[in-house]
Amino acid sequence: MSEPQWVSWSDEQLLGLRLCDLGLSIEGTEIEQRLAQLNTELEARGLVFRPHYWLSDEWFTPDGVPGIAVPFYLAHPRLARLELAQMLEVEGGDPASCLRILRHEVGHAIDNAYQLRRRRTRRRLFGTPATPYPEYYTPKPYSKSFVHHLDHWYAQSHPDEDFAETFAVWLDPHSMWGTRYAGWPAERKLEYLDGLMRRLAKKRPRIRTKKQVDPLSRLRKTLGEHYRKKREHYGLDHPDFYESDLRNLFSDAPPYAKNLPAARFVRRIRKEARTTVASFTDSYQYTIDQVLETIIERCRELNLRLTDSEESTRIDFLVFLTVQTMNYLHSGRHRVAL
């Protein structure tokens, strides 16, 4: 098949294009290979259930639908590059992270297909599915009542997410959940799920609809509108950094007046700092980048400069940013946007 005309467009031109005009499908893409691998994992577990898939604007599994929406940017490398430029990372962009998300989403899909949320034990172990989804949640990073599969301690956000995350760990052929979660309260959930899936293995789903919610072909918003809303969503909540913190690293004292400006230094290591701290702290790269932008601006306003070598300051700055972010995560003030 010939490439779409928009492949050669600039980012600015692409942002003016409507999602419904992308003309994409899953067939023949790398994401199709990931879906095939997921189905192989389901088969290896003896499950006859297979979700259906369609392209949309983000990852999700609609209530009551045994299928999974896959974000459009995974259907073409040019759109993955745009996603990276707009959000600083591509969620599910590599095979390993893509499969992690798919295992989670198939947990929702199988929950819908067999109407598992009606089961008393399921509700007792994971909580009431009717619990309203919060706009934010405050994770407890050291809790052993939940598995840790996706970033941001996602299992803690809602009972249905706890179920989907636990299913994902159970399905993952490399999770070694029996060893990793031995003695944890979360182990009871995994053991329950293991027994439940064995009982359901050869049973046909109760719900077999192929319904698609918000398929790409019906989304009239432009890529620019899509990313504007997405950035607002992930940039809502981030820690504050105060002058005293920055003055412990940098200085505006006369003896350092000829040293490298702190703002220029932070800008120079911005990408490394963003990716490193995001991976250490389970924070979104976009959120960390906003923090770095604030730091750069404040360093410029205060005319702060390095007091030591760049290499020594680089290490101190990465530690500073990581510790400050982790303190914020554990303070109870941190909230993850859903």
VOKENU-769332 format. One record per residue (C-alpha): residue number from 1; residue in three letters; x, y, z. Coordinates in steps of 0.2 Angstrom, whole numbers, padded with zeros to 4 digits. Layout:
N
  seq  type     px     py     pz
  NUM   ala      X      Y      Z
...
This chain:
338
  seq  type     px     py     pz
    1   met   0000   0000   0000
    2   ser   0006   0018  -0004
    3   glu   0010   0029   0011
    4   pro  -0002   0042   0016
    5   gln   0001   0060   0009
    6   trp   0003   0067   0027
    7   val   0019   0056   0030
    8   ser   0030   0070   0022
    9   trp   0021   0084   0031
   10   ser   0028   0095   0045
   11   asp   0022   0093   0063
   12   glu   0013   0110   0061
   13   gln   0004   0103   0046
   14   leu   0000   0087   0054
   15   leu  -0008   0096   0069
   16   gly  -0021   0104   0058
   17   leu  -0027   0087   0052
   18   arg  -0042   0078   0059
   19   leu  -0040   0061   0067
   20   cys  -0054   0054   0056
   21   asp  -0044   0059   0040
   22   leu  -0028   0049   0045
   23   gly  -0035   0034   0035
   24   leu  -0027   0021   0047
   25   ser  -0030   0003   0051
   26   ile  -0021  -0010   0062
   27   glu  -0018  -0022   0048
   28   gly   0000  -0023   0042
   29   thr   0007  -0013   0056
   30   glu   0019  -0017   0070
   31   ile   0004  -0016   0083
   32   glu  -0004  -0030   0074
   33   gln   0012  -0041   0078
   34   arg   0010  -0036   0097
   35   leu  -0009  -0041   0096
   36   ala  -0004  -0058   0089
   37   gln   0008  -0060   0103
   38   leu  -0005  -0056   0116
   39   asn  -0017  -0069   0108
   40   thr  -0003  -0082   0109
   41   glu  -0001  -0078   0128
   42   leu  -0020  -0080   0130
   43   glu  -0019  -0097   0121
   44   ala  -0004  -0103   0132
   45   arg  -0015  -0100   0147
   46   gly  -0029  -0111   0139
   47   leu  -0041  -0096   0137
   48   val  -0053  -0096   0122
   49   phe  -0057  -0078   0125
   50   arg  -0050  -0066   0112
   51   pro  -0053  -0047   0113
   52   his  -0057  -0037   0097
   53   tyr  -0047  -0021   0093
   54   trp  -0049  -0004   0085
   55   leu  -0039   0012   0083
   56   ser  -0044   0027   0093
   57   asp  -0036   0042   0102
   58   glu  -0030   0033   0117
   59   trp  -0029   0016   0126
   60   phe  -0045   0011   0134
   61   thr  -0058  -0003   0136
   62   pro  -0076   0003   0137
   63   asp  -0087  -0003   0151
   64   gly  -0097  -0019   0145
   65   val  -0086  -0021   0129
   66   pro  -0074  -0036   0127
   67   gly  -0063  -0026   0116
   68   ile  -0048  -0014   0117
   69   ala  -0045   0003   0109
   70   val  -0027   0006   0103
   71   pro  -0020   0024   0101
   72   phe  -0018   0029   0083
   73   tyr   0000   0034   0084
   74   leu   0005   0016   0086
   75   ala  -0001   0013   0068
   76   his   0012   0023   0059
   77   pro   0030   0028   0063
   78   arg   0027   0046   0058
   79   leu   0013   0048   0071
   80   ala   0024   0040   0084
   81   arg   0037   0054   0080
   82   leu   0023   0067   0082
   83   glu   0018   0059   0099
   84   leu   0036   0060   0105
   85   ala   0038   0078   0100
   86   gln   0021   0083   0108
   87   met   0022   0072   0124
   88   leu   0041   0068   0126
   89   glu   0037   0049   0126
   90   val   0027   0036   0116
   91   glu   0016   0026   0128
   92   gly   0017   0008   0122
   93   gly   0030   0013   0108
   94   asp   0041  -0002   0111
   95   pro   0036  -0020   0111
   96   ala   0039  -0023   0130
   97   ser   0029  -0008   0136
   98   cys   0015  -0011   0122
   99   leu   0013  -0028   0129
  100   arg   0012  -0022   0147
  101   ile  -0002  -0011   0142
  102   leu  -0011  -0024   0132
  103   arg  -0011  -0036   0146
  104   his  -0019  -0023   0157
  105   glu  -0032  -0019   0144
  106   val  -0036  -0037   0141
  107   gly  -0039  -0039   0160
  108   his  -0053  -0026   0158
  109   ala  -0060  -0034   0142
  110   ile  -0061  -0052   0150
  111   asp  -0069  -0044   0165
  112   asn  -0082  -0037   0154
  113   ala  -0084  -0053   0143
  114   tyr  -0087  -0064   0158
  115   gln  -0096  -0051   0169
  116   leu  -0083  -0055   0183
  117   arg  -0087  -0040   0193
  118   arg  -0104  -0048   0198
  119   arg  -0094  -0061   0208
  120   arg  -0094  -0059   0227
  121   thr  -0076  -0064   0229
  122   arg  -0070  -0053   0216
  123   arg  -0079  -0038   0224
  124   arg  -0072  -0043   0241
  125   leu  -0054  -0044   0236
  126   phe  -0053  -0030   0224
  127   gly  -0067  -0018   0230
  128   thr  -0083  -0012   0223
  129   pro  -0083  -0009   0204
  130   ala  -0097   0004   0206
  131   thr  -0085   0015   0215
  132   pro  -0084   0031   0206
  133   tyr  -0067   0034   0196
  134   pro  -0058   0049   0205
  135   glu  -0051   0063   0195
  136   tyr  -0035   0060   0204
  137   tyr  -0028   0047   0216
  138   thr  -0014   0047   0229
  139   pro  -0003   0032   0227
  140   lys   0006   0023   0242
  141   pro   0022   0017   0234
  142   tyr   0026   0005   0247
  143   ser   0010  -0004   0249
  144   lys   0010  -0023   0247
  145   ser  -0009  -0024   0244
  146   phe  -0007  -0021   0226
  147   val   0004  -0028   0211
  148   his   0015  -0016   0202
  149   his   0014  -0018   0184
  150   leu   0010  -0001   0175
  151   asp   0019   0014   0180
  152   his   0012   0026   0194
  153   trp   0006   0012   0205
  154   tyr  -0009   0011   0194
  155   ala  -0018  -0003   0203
  156   gln  -0021   0009   0217
  157   ser  -0032   0020   0207
  158   his  -0048   0010   0207
  159   pro  -0055  -0008   0210
  160   asp  -0056  -0011   0192
  161   glu  -0039  -0005   0188
  162   asp  -0033  -0017   0203
  163   phe  -0041  -0031   0194
  164   ala  -0034  -0027   0177
  165   glu  -0016  -0025   0184
  166   thr  -0017  -0041   0194
  167   phe  -0023  -0050   0178
  168   ala  -0009  -0043   0168
  169   val   0004  -0049   0181
  170   trp  -0005  -0066   0180
  171   leu  -0004  -0067   0161
  172   asp   0014  -0061   0159
  173   pro   0024  -0077   0156
  174   his   0039  -0068   0164
  175   ser   0032  -0061   0180
  176   met   0036  -0075   0192
  177   trp   0022  -0069   0202
  178   gly   0022  -0083   0214
  179   thr   0040  -0078   0220
  180   arg   0039  -0059   0218
  181   tyr   0023  -0057   0228
  182   ala   0025  -0071   0240
  183   gly   0018  -0066   0257
  184   trp   0011  -0050   0251
  185   pro  -0008  -0047   0253
  186   ala  -0008  -0045   0234
  187   glu  -0004  -0064   0233
  188   arg  -0021  -0068   0238
  189   lys  -0028  -0058   0223
  190   leu  -0016  -0067   0211
  191   glu  -0021  -0084   0218
  192   tyr  -0039  -0081   0216
  193   leu  -0037  -0075   0198
  194   asp  -0027  -0090   0194
  195   gly  -0041  -0102   0200
  196   leu  -0054  -0091   0192
  197   met  -0045  -0091   0175
  198   arg  -0043  -0110   0176
  199   arg  -0061  -0112   0178
  200   leu  -0065  -0100   0164
  201   ala  -0052  -0107   0152
  202   lys  -0063  -0117   0140
  203   lys  -0079  -0107   0143
  204   arg  -0086  -0095   0129
  205   pro  -0089  -0077   0135
  206   arg  -0106  -0071   0140
  207   ile  -0104  -0055   0131
  208   arg  -0098  -0056   0113
  209   thr  -0102  -0039   0105
  210   lys  -0089  -0032   0093
  211   lys  -0094  -0014   0097
  212   gln  -0081   0000   0095
  213   val  -0082   0016   0105
  214   asp  -0074   0032   0098
  215   pro  -0066   0023   0083
  216   leu  -0054   0034   0074
  217   ser  -0065   0036   0059
  218   arg  -0078   0046   0069
  219   leu  -0066   0057   0078
  220   arg  -0068   0075   0071
  221   lys  -0055   0084   0082
  222   thr  -0038   0089   0075
  223   leu  -0022   0082   0081
  224   gly  -0018   0099   0088
  225   glu  -0034   0099   0098
  226   his  -0030   0082   0104
  227   tyr  -0013   0086   0110
  228   arg  -0018   0102   0118
  229   lys  -0030   0093   0129
  230   lys  -0018   0079   0132
  231   arg  -0004   0090   0138
  232   glu  -0017   0099   0150
  233   his  -0022   0083   0157
  234   tyr  -0004   0077   0161
  235   gly   0003   0093   0166
  236   leu  -0010   0097   0180
  237   asp   0000   0092   0195
  238   his   0018   0094   0199
  239   pro   0029   0098   0214
  240   asp   0035   0115   0218
  241   phe   0054   0119   0219
  242   tyr   0059   0134   0230
  243   glu   0073   0146   0230
  244   ser   0081   0138   0245
  245   asp   0082   0121   0236
  246   leu   0090   0130   0221
  247   arg   0102   0140   0231
  248   asn   0109   0124   0239
  249   leu   0115   0119   0221
  250   phe   0119   0136   0213
  251   ser   0123   0154   0219
  252   asp   0122   0172   0214
  253   ala   0137   0177   0225
  254   pro   0150   0188   0216
  255   pro   0164   0175   0217
  256   tyr   0154   0164   0205
  257   ala   0149   0178   0193
  258   lys   0159   0172   0178
  259   asn   0154   0154   0180
  260   leu   0141   0145   0169
  261   pro   0123   0151   0171
  262   ala   0113   0138   0180
  263   ala   0099   0140   0168
  264   arg   0110   0136   0153
  265   phe   0117   0121   0162
  266   val   0100   0114   0167
  267   arg   0094   0117   0149
  268   arg   0109   0107   0143
  269   ile   0105   0092   0153
  270   arg   0086   0094   0152
  271   lys   0083   0078   0142
  272   glu   0094   0067   0153
  273   ala   0087   0074   0169
  274   arg   0069   0071   0162
  275   thr   0071   0053   0157
  276   thr   0081   0048   0172
  277   val   0070   0056   0185
  278   ala   0054   0050   0177
  279   ser   0061   0032   0177
  280   phe   0066   0032   0195
  281   thr   0050   0040   0201
  282   asp   0037   0033   0190
  283   ser   0032   0051   0185
  284   tyr   0027   0056   0167
  285   gln   0041   0064   0157
  286   tyr   0030   0078   0152
  287   thr   0027   0082   0171
  288   ile   0045   0082   0175
  289   asp   0049   0093   0159
  290   gln   0037   0106   0166
  291   val   0046   0106   0182
  292   leu   0062   0108   0173
  293   glu   0055   0123   0163
  294   thr   0050   0131   0180
  295   ile   0068   0128   0187
  296   ile   0076   0135   0171
  297   glu   0065   0151   0172
  298   arg   0069   0153   0191
  299   cys   0087   0151   0189
  300   arg   0087   0164   0175
  301   glu   0077   0176   0186
  302   leu   0089   0174   0201
  303   asn   0104   0175   0190
  304   leu   0111   0158   0198
  305   arg   0127   0151   0192
  306   leu   0137   0135   0195
  307   thr   0148   0134   0210
  308   asp   0157   0118   0205
  309   ser   0162   0108   0190
  310   glu   0148   0103   0177
  311   glu   0150   0084   0180
  312   ser   0149   0086   0199
  313   thr   0134   0098   0198
  314   arg   0126   0086   0185
  315   ile   0126   0072   0198
  316   asp   0120   0083   0212
  317   phe   0106   0090   0201
  318   leu   0100   0073   0196
  319   val   0100   0068   0215
  320   phe   0091   0084   0220
  321   leu   0078   0082   0207
  322   thr   0075   0064   0211
  323   val   0074   0066   0230
  324   gln   0063   0081   0228
  325   thr   0051   0072   0217
  326   met   0051   0056   0228
  327   asn   0048   0067   0244
  328   tyr   0033   0074   0235
  329   leu   0026   0057   0229
  330   his   0027   0051   0247
  331   ser   0021   0066   0256
  332   gly   0002   0063   0251
  333   arg   0001   0079   0241
  334   his   0005   0070   0225
  335   arg  -0010   0066   0214
  336   val  -0010   0056   0198
  337   ala  -0022   0062   0185
  338   leu  -0034   0048   0178
